[in-house]
Amino acid sequence: MTRSCAIIFSIFILVQPVFGAMTGGGGSSSTGSSSSSSSSSASSSSGASDGAGSSSSSNASNSSNSYSNSGYGNYGSKKDKKKNVFDPFERIYGLIRLEKFAAAHEALKFISVPTPSKQADKYNLLGFTARKSGNLKAAGEYYERALEINPKHIQALEYQGELYLQLGDIDQAKRNLEKINEICWLICKEKKMLKNAIDLALN
């Protein structure tokens, strides 16, 4: 019995360090695994965060570029403002392009204009549409009224000159050409148009 106990005790003494090593090694492996897992997780999390940050930065950049490319940056420029200025005669021009002179003439009568300059334009257009409709007497009266408001209204002078040619008064048409030359001594289409009309009437 005593011998058996001694043998068991001896075996226990020999085996104990092995169990200790196994236990310690297992703990270290577990810890290392846990640490490795945590590191991997942190790295993954950091990568995801960097990716999200990069994606956010990229989206912001694309958004900014699309705004610039859309042309909104030029919104309100002088050119756009000029294009967007209301012209009370826009519909009239459309009717004239369609050669609906009588309709344009009637529509003009109902247009209110805010300034003397626009008033002169209105009378000039009334004269033009009356002349194109065959009412030469009324056309002459409208041109006179336009030129009373603005004696330097080049278009009214040119149209009035054409009216004089239709009435056979070439001298008056030449006088209108002289007035246009005094106002517009450089190149202007009204001067060229009236000169060509006079030359045509003389030939």
C-alpha positions in Angstrom: 0.0 0.0 0.0 2.8 2.3 1.0 4.7 1.4 -2.2 1.6 2.1 -4.4 1.2 5.5 -2.8 4.8 6.3 -3.4 4.5 5.3 -7.1 1.3 7.5 -7.5 3.0 10.4 -5.8 6.1 10.1 -8.1 3.9 10.1 -11.2 2.0 13.2 -9.9 5.3 15.0 -9.4 6.5 14.1 -12.9 3.2 15.0 -14.6 2.5 18.4 -12.8 5.0 20.5 -14.8 3.5 19.1 -18.1 0.0 20.2 -17.0 1.4 23.6 -16.0 3.0 24.1 -19.4 -0.1 23.0 -21.2 -2.3 25.3 -19.1 0.1 28.3 -19.5 0.5 27.7 -23.3 -3.2 27.5 -23.8 -3.8 30.8 -22.0 -1.1 32.5 -24.0 -2.5 31.1 -27.3 -6.0 32.3 -26.3 -4.8 35.7 -25.4 -2.8 36.0 -28.6 -5.8 34.9 -30.7 -8.0 37.4 -28.9 -5.4 40.1 -29.4 -5.0 39.2 -33.0 -8.8 39.1 -33.5 -9.1 42.5 -31.8 -6.3 43.9 -33.9 -7.9 42.6 -37.1 -11.2 44.0 -36.0 -9.7 47.4 -35.3 -7.9 47.3 -38.6 -11.1 46.4 -40.4 -13.0 49.1 -38.6 -10.3 51.6 -39.4 -10.4 50.6 -43.1 -14.1 50.9 -43.2 -13.9 54.3 -41.5 -11.2 55.4 -44.0 -13.3 54.1 -46.9 -16.4 55.9 -45.7 -14.4 59.1 -45.2 -12.9 58.7 -48.7 -16.4 58.0 -50.2 -17.8 61.1 -48.4 -15.0 63.3 -49.7 -15.4 61.9 -53.2 -19.2 62.5 -53.1 -18.7 66.1 -51.9 -16.2 66.7 -54.7 -18.5 65.2 -57.3 -21.4 67.3 -56.0 -19.3 70.5 -56.2 -18.2 69.6 -59.7 -21.7 68.9 -60.9 -22.8 72.2 -59.5 -20.1 74.0 -61.4 -20.7 72.0 -64.6 -24.5 72.7 -64.5 -23.9 76.3 -65.3 -25.6 77.6 -62.2 -22.5 79.5 -61.3 -23.2 81.9 -64.2 -26.7 82.4 -63.1 -27.6 86.1 -63.0 -24.8 87.3 -65.4 -25.3 90.4 -67.4 -26.0 88.3 -70.5 -28.7 86.4 -68.8 -30.3 89.5 -67.3 -30.3 91.1 -70.8 -31.9 88.0 -72.3 -34.6 88.0 -69.5 -35.6 91.6 -69.9 -39.3 91.8 -70.7 -40.0 93.2 -74.2 -43.6 94.4 -74.6 -43.3 94.0 -78.4 -42.1 90.4 -78.5 -45.5 89.1 -79.7 -45.6 91.9 -82.3 -42.3 90.8 -83.7 -43.6 87.3 -84.0 -46.6 88.5 -86.0 -44.4 90.6 -88.2 -42.2 87.6 -89.0 -45.3 85.7 -90.0 -46.3 88.8 -92.2 -49.5 89.2 -90.2 -49.2 93.0 -90.4 -52.9 93.9 -89.8 -53.0 91.6 -86.7 -49.8 93.1 -85.4 -51.1 96.6 -85.9 -54.3 95.9 -84.0 -52.4 94.2 -81.2 -50.0 97.2 -80.8 -52.9 99.5 -80.0 -53.5 97.6 -76.7 -49.9 97.7 -75.6 -49.0 100.1 -72.8 -45.4 101.3 -72.6 -43.7 102.9 -69.6 -41.2 105.3 -71.2 -41.0 107.9 -74.0 -38.4 105.8 -75.7 -40.7 102.8 -75.8 -43.5 105.1 -76.9 -41.5 106.2 -79.9 -40.8 102.5 -80.7 -44.5 101.8 -80.5 -45.4 104.6 -82.9 -42.7 103.4 -85.3 -44.1 99.9 -85.3 -47.6 101.2 -85.8 -46.3 103.1 -88.8 -44.5 100.1 -90.1 -47.5 97.7 -89.8 -49.8 100.3 -91.2 -47.6 100.8 -94.2 -47.3 97.1 -94.8 -51.0 96.8 -94.5 -51.4 99.4 -97.3 -52.6 102.3 -95.1 -49.9 104.8 -96.2 -51.6 107.9 -94.7 -51.8 106.4 -91.2 -48.3 105.2 -91.5 -47.0 108.7 -92.2 -48.9 110.1 -89.1 -47.4 107.4 -86.9 -43.8 108.0 -88.1 -44.3 111.8 -87.4 -45.4 111.0 -83.9 -42.4 108.7 -83.3 -40.0 111.4 -84.5 -41.7 114.1 -82.4 -40.8 112.0 -79.3 -37.4 111.0 -80.6 -36.1 113.0 -83.6 -33.0 110.7 -83.8 -35.0 107.5 -84.0 -33.0 106.0 -86.9 -35.4 103.2 -87.7 -38.4 105.6 -87.9 -36.3 107.8 -90.2 -35.5 104.9 -92.5 -39.1 103.6 -92.6 -40.4 107.1 -93.2 -37.8 107.4 -96.1 -39.2 104.2 -97.6 -42.7 105.6 -97.3 -41.6 108.7 -99.2 -40.3 106.5 -101.9 -43.6 104.6 -102.1 -45.3 108.0 -102.4 -42.8 109.0 -105.2 -41.1 111.7 -103.1 -37.4 110.8 -103.7 -36.1 114.2 -102.5 -37.7 113.7 -99.0 -36.3 110.2 -98.9 -32.8 111.6 -99.6 -33.3 114.2 -96.8 -34.1 111.4 -94.4 -30.9 109.6 -95.5 -28.9 112.8 -94.8 -30.4 112.9 -91.3 -29.4 109.3 -90.7 -25.9 110.1 -91.9 -25.6 112.9 -89.3 -26.8 110.6 -86.5 -25.1 107.4 -87.6 -21.9 108.4 -89.5 -20.4 104.9 -89.0 -21.9 101.7 -90.4 -25.5 101.1 -89.6 -28.0 98.9 -91.5 -30.7 101.6 -91.7 -28.5 103.9 -93.7 -27.6 101.1 -96.1 -31.2 99.9 -96.4 -32.5 103.4 -97.3 -29.6 104.1 -99.7 -30.3 100.9 -101.5 -34.0 101.7 -101.7 -33.2 105.1 -103.1 -30.8 103.7 -105.7 -33.4 101.1 -106.7 -36.0 103.9 -107.1 -33.7 105.9 -109.3 -32.9 103.0 -111.7 
